[in-house]
Amino acid sequence: MNDLPEIDFELCNGCGVSVSKCPGLAISVVAQTLSEREALVKIPYEFLPLPEKGEVVDALDRKGETVSEARVVDTLRFKDKTCVISIGVPKELSMDVRNIRARREQI
């Protein structure tokens, strides 16, 4: 991928399909309307196991550093096998969070 992804915001309804279709997985969706304190962030996720709805995970910034905890709101699976994870994060961190790390113990 050599160019930044371009989005036609006139056509975007926030469904998240573009998040899974972007060749560089560079698109995320941020909605500031989850609650008074939380924003909804939709990110591409290609790891297993998938987190479960309601699970608490670490919210990571672009450097991979933990900036907060997050709550998994939803997991969407698409035919191309790229999943989109929707997480609830503090509103003030919504533009910083770009990945998650499960808190499950490894066997």
Secondary structure, DSSP 8 states (H G I E B T S, - for coil): --S-----TTT--S-SHHHHH-TT----EEETTSSSSEEEEEEEE--SS---TT-EEEEE-TTS-EEEEEEEEEEEE-TTS-EEEEEEEEGGGTTT--EEE------
